[in-house]
Each structure stands twice: as structure tokens, then as C-alpha cells.
Amino acid sequence: MPSPLGTALITGASSGIGATYADRLARRGYDLILVARDAQRLQALSERLTKETGVTVDVFPADLTDRAAVRSVEARLRENDAITVLVNNAGIGPKGKLLEDDPDYLDTMIELNVVAVNRLAVAAAQAFAVRGRGAIVNIASVVAYIPERFNGTYSATKAFVLNLTQAIHSEVSDKGVKVQAVLPGLTRTEIFERAGGSIDNLPPSMVMDVTDMVDAALAGLDQGELVTIPSLPDSADLTAATAARLALGPNLSHNKPAARYGVAGA
């Protein structure tokens, strides 16, 4: 019997953050569609979660750097009315500093972290708005707020995810659709090894366990947060930063340059 909660479609579900979301959402009673490149790991996760929770778990192998594969996942989002949650998690990190990175690899990063995320988030927003319910969880990163401290292309992709989430929220918040951007800090996953580094080289006090990160993110979703930063002690800091950003609004577009520039027409 289908779950009354519906089905959660999770990208990048074979390990790390995605696999942890799969575990947590299955234990909440959601059926699952697991999307990732590694079919063998997806199948093993599917079998374990089915045995432990009794939910229905479908495996959907797909390489989301391939636009045809992205469109196949998009079609599932649009056509399957049982889907009520999208966890847009698939992504890759940088191999090092921007000046030392491979431009072709950076293009692949943009394809996965931006193009695929955008396509699936928009598809889910459009489908869920028509159905009158649903939740979109986009996994960004705290580097969206501190681009000076990280690889520029990677931080730019995560700033895109944050902005996209905020903009989607403005269009669907009155249509029964919840939207959340999750901004983890350093998290203990395989992403560092895949990029040629090691989590063990980072200060332990800065690295959060992936289960803690996902549990905090889900608590934030339950609380209706638009932006969740699991390690941020005081949400008032984020509220203040948002208020400061919005305060710029009235002066971002005028028909004359600001007088401080001293140019003609001011």
C-alpha cells in the first residue's frame, strides 16, 4: 500500500547526505525513489531500508551530469503524483583552489550543482504547486555566504542554490508547497575523498557528523525554516543578515546614479 505521506525522491542518494535523508525519511514513513549513478549501492540501500522500515523503495540509476538523464528524473517528478518531497542533494566539490582547478572539472561541477539542481527544483515547484502540496529541499552550503574562503566556482554554485530556493519560495509559499535551502558547514561525507582530499585534514571541531546534520535540517524543515544552517547557534543572526539584504531593495534601481559617484546626471 502506498504511504499516505507520499514518496520522497532523493538525488545523490547512494551515500553521505543523500543516503542519510533516505534513512530518515523512510523511518518517517515515506516511500522512496533513490537517484544516483551507483546502481549497486542504491540497490543495497534499497534492500536495507525496505527490510528495516517496510516502505517501498525504488532505485533510479542516473548520472545527473547527463542532461538526458536529468530530463528522465524530471519526467518522473512531473508524472508521478505520489511524489511529495524532492531532496535535491546531488553535487560535487572542488579539487582545490580555483586558480589550480581544472576548467573542465569546474564545468562538470556547474552541470551537476546548478543545471541539474535548477531543472529538478523548477519541475518539482511547478508540479507541486498544481497538486497543492509538497516540499523541496535544496542542499546548498555555508560557502554561499563566505565565497572569499573557498573555491569560487563551488561557492558560486551554492549561492545559486540559495538564491533559487528563496525565489521559488516567493512563488509557491501560498500554494501549499514548502521550500528549504540547507546550508551545511563541513560535514563528514565522501565528498572530500572524491575531490582528492581527506576529512581527517580538517579541524575536528568544525566537522559535523552527517546524521546530526540531516537530523537538524529535518528539524528546520519541520519548523518551517526557509534557510537552515545546522551549526548556527542563534537564528537571530540569520534574520539580521536577511533584513540587511532586504533593506538594500529600495535603492538597488533608480533612474540616476548615486550622487556619491559624481558623474553626469547624478
C-alpha positions in Angstrom: 0.0 0.0 0.0 1.4 3.5 -0.9 2.4 5.6 2.0 -0.1 8.3 3.0 2.8 10.7 3.3 3.7 10.1 -0.3 7.1 9.5 -1.9 10.4 11.3 -1.4 12.7 11.5 -4.5 16.3 11.9 -3.3 19.2 12.7 -5.6 22.8 11.8 -4.7 21.2 9.1 -2.6 23.9 6.4 -2.7 26.0 7.8 0.2 26.5 10.6 2.6 23.8 13.3 3.0 21.5 11.7 0.4 21.7 8.2 1.9 21.0 9.7 5.4 18.0 11.6 4.1 16.8 8.3 2.7 17.2 6.6 6.0 15.4 9.3 8.0 12.6 9.8 5.6 12.0 6.1 5.3 11.7 5.9 9.1 9.2 8.7 9.0 7.1 6.5 6.7 7.8 8.0 3.2 8.2 5.7 0.2 11.4 6.5 -1.7 12.8 7.0 -5.1 16.6 6.9 -4.9 18.6 8.6 -7.6 22.4 8.3 -8.1 25.0 6.9 -10.5 26.0 3.9 -8.4 23.2 1.4 -9.1 24.9 -1.3 -6.8 25.0 1.0 -3.8 21.5 2.2 -4.4 20.2 -1.4 -4.6 22.0 -2.3 -1.3 20.5 0.8 0.4 17.0 0.0 -1.0 17.1 -3.6 0.3 18.2 -2.5 3.7 15.6 0.3 4.1 12.8 -2.0 2.8 13.8 -4.6 5.3 14.1 -2.2 8.2 11.2 0.1 7.6 8.8 -1.7 5.3 8.4 1.2 2.9 8.6 0.9 -0.9 12.0 1.9 -2.2 12.6 2.3 -6.0 16.0 2.6 -7.5 16.6 5.1 -10.3 20.2 5.0 -11.5 21.1 8.2 -13.3 24.2 10.4 -14.0 22.9 13.9 -13.4 25.8 15.4 -15.3 24.0 14.0 -18.4 21.1 16.3 -19.4 19.1 13.4 -20.9 19.3 11.6 -17.5 18.2 14.8 -15.7 15.2 15.0 -18.0 14.3 11.4 -17.2 14.2 12.3 -13.5 12.3 15.4 -14.3 9.7 13.4 -16.1 9.2 11.2 -13.0 8.7 14.3 -10.8 6.1 15.7 -13.2 4.2 12.5 -13.9 4.2 10.7 -10.5 1.5 12.3 -8.4 2.7 10.3 -5.4 5.9 12.3 -5.1 5.5 14.9 -2.3 9.2 15.6 -1.5 12.3 16.4 -3.5 15.6 16.3 -1.8 17.9 18.0 -4.4 21.2 16.8 -3.0 23.4 15.5 -5.8 26.6 17.6 -6.2 30.4 17.6 -6.2 33.0 19.7 -4.6 36.2 21.3 -5.8 39.6 19.7 -6.1 41.4 22.7 -4.7 41.8 26.4 -5.2 40.2 28.0 -8.2 43.5 29.0 -9.8 44.7 25.4 -9.6 41.5 23.7 -10.6 40.7 22.1 -14.0 38.2 24.2 -16.0 36.6 21.0 -17.5 36.0 19.7 -14.0 34.5 23.1 -13.0 32.1 22.8 -16.0 31.0 19.4 -14.7 30.5 20.9 -11.3 28.2 23.6 -12.7 26.3 20.9 -14.7 25.6 18.9 -11.6 25.4 21.6 -8.9 23.5 24.2 -10.9 21.9 22.9 -14.1 20.6 19.7 -12.7 19.5 21.2 -9.4 17.7 24.0 -11.2 15.9 21.7 -13.6 14.6 19.4 -10.9 13.7 22.2 -8.5 11.7 24.0 -11.1 10.0 20.8 -12.2 9.1 20.0 -8.6 7.9 23.5 -7.9 5.6 23.5 -10.9 4.2 20.0 -10.2 3.8 20.5 -6.5 2.0 23.9 -7.0 -0.6 22.3 -9.2 -1.0 19.4 -6.7 -1.3 21.9 -3.8 1.3 20.1 -1.6 4.9 19.1 -1.5 8.3 20.0 -0.1 11.5 20.9 -1.9 14.8 20.6 0.0 17.8 22.0 -1.9 21.2 21.3 -0.4 23.4 24.3 -0.6 26.4 25.2 1.6 27.5 27.8 4.1 30.1 28.9 1.5 27.2 30.7 -0.3 27.8 33.3 2.5 31.6 33.2 2.6 32.8 33.0 -1.0 36.1 34.6 -0.1 37.1 31.5 1.9 36.5 28.8 -0.7 36.8 27.8 -4.4 35.0 30.5 -6.3 33.1 28.2 -8.7 31.9 25.9 -6.0 30.8 28.7 -3.7 29.0 30.4 -6.7 27.1 27.2 -7.4 25.9 27.1 -3.8 24.9 30.7 -3.9 22.9 29.9 -6.9 21.1 27.1 -5.0 20.4 29.5 -2.1 19.0 32.3 -4.4 17.0 29.8 -6.4 15.4 28.4 -3.2 14.5 31.9 -1.9 13.0 32.9 -5.3 10.9 29.7 -5.6 9.6 30.2 -2.1 8.3 33.6 -3.1 6.2 32.0 -5.8 4.9 28.8 -4.1 4.5 29.7 -0.4 0.8 30.4 -0.9 0.3 27.2 -2.9 0.8 24.6 -0.1 4.5 24.0 -1.1 7.3 24.2 1.5 10.8 25.1 0.3 14.1 24.9 2.2 17.7 25.6 1.5 20.0 23.6 3.7 23.5 25.2 4.3 25.8 22.6 5.9 29.3 23.5 7.0 32.0 20.9 6.8 30.2 17.5 7.0 31.7 14.1 7.4 31.0 12.6 3.9 32.8 11.1 1.0 32.8 14.4 -1.0 36.3 15.3 0.2 37.9 12.0 -0.8 36.2 12.2 -4.2 37.8 15.6 -4.7 41.2 14.2 -3.8 41.3 15.4 -0.2 40.6 14.0 3.3 38.2 15.0 6.0 40.9 14.0 8.5 42.9 17.0 7.5 40.3 19.4 8.8 39.8 20.6 12.4 37.5 18.1 14.1 35.7 20.9 15.9 34.5 22.2 12.5 33.3 18.9 11.1 29.7 17.7 11.7 28.6 14.1 11.6 26.3 13.6 8.6 23.5 12.2 10.8 23.5 15.2 13.0 23.4 17.5 10.0 20.4 15.8 8.4 18.5 15.5 11.7 19.0 19.2 12.2 18.0 20.0 8.7 14.8 18.0 9.0 14.0 19.7 12.3 14.4 23.0 10.5 12.0 21.8 7.8 9.5 20.8 10.4 9.8 24.3 11.9 9.1 25.9 8.6 12.6 27.4 8.1 13.3 28.7 4.6 17.1 28.7 5.2 18.6 26.2 7.6 22.2 26.4 8.8 22.6 23.4 11.2 25.6 24.8 13.1 24.3 28.4 13.5 23.7 28.9 17.3 21.4 31.9 17.1 18.8 32.2 14.3 18.7 35.9 15.0 22.0 36.3 13.2 20.5 35.0 10.0 17.4 37.1 10.5 19.5 40.2 10.8 21.6 39.3 7.7 18.4 38.8 5.7 16.9 42.1 7.0 20.1 43.9 6.0 20.0 42.4 2.5 16.3 43.3 2.0 17.0 46.8 3.3 19.1 47.4 0.1 16.0 46.8 -2.0 14.6 50.3 -2.3 17.9 51.7 -3.6 19.0 49.0 -6.0 17.4 50.5 -9.0 17.0 54.3 -9.7 17.0 56.3 -12.9 20.1 58.3 -11.8 23.5 57.2 -10.5 24.0 57.8 -6.8 25.4 61.3 -6.0 28.5 59.7 -4.4 29.9 58.8 -7.8 29.8 62.5 -9.0 29.0 61.5 -12.6 26.8 63.4 -15.1 23.1 63.1 -14.3 23.6 62.5 -10.6 
